[in-house]
Amino acid sequence: MTQAMHRILVVEDDPAIRGVLRALLESERFRFIEAATAERAQIEARAHKPDLLLVDLGLPDQDGLVVIRRVRSWSPVPIIVLSARTLEEQKIAAFDAGADDYVTKPFSAAELLARVRAALRRNVRSAEVPQELAFGGARIDLARRTAQGPEAEIRLTPLEYRLLECLARHAGFIVTQNQLVREVWGPEHLGDTRSLRVCVKNLRAKLEPDPHRPAYLLTEPGLGYRLRPD
Ligand code: CA
């Protein structure tokens, strides 16, 4: 698939920023669709079925979080937030609403394009969860639920496999603590981040070459975790 076929819906009320984004995205041969309000965003998203959304949070009619939640209720399309809000809890709210990535304004054009490409790549792959993960010398077969270290087999618990699977579905992207607890332990355990921290610690001890300096199962301070397999 060529990039020219990718449609990107930009939800942004500031015409100057929309203009910059249009020039930037069209120069990379993306098709640019725009919406200046939350209401318009939902109409355009349904009409054009974009391959990716770039969503500002401060919109005149409704919060951008509403756009993310509504679109996420019917589509797995990648959503990147582009916002001047920099507080940790604002980022967490966006990830919990269903955003895949978060870029703060003012943004670097090169970084934004890199995130767009990464999100589109993830979407192409998102149908299949990777069957095998490599962590340095360790190989984890998620389908068979086996793990092989440099010398011996590594025993992982069912919870540890579930946590790895959840992170692997979003490999390269932040998954919030709430998302992980909801998917791995179930919604009735929301708020129980202690079990999550213990599980991550145990996984690192078993899989990371140096568990005190994780290279694969990364902490995103205040937000959640990110898996970066080989
Ligand atoms: Ca705005």
Boltz pocket constraint, residues with backbone or C-beta under 6 A from the ligand:
constraints:
  - pocket:
      binder: B
      contacts: [[A, 12], [A, 13], [A, 14], [A, 56], [A, 57], [A, 58], [A, 59]]
      max_distance: 6.0
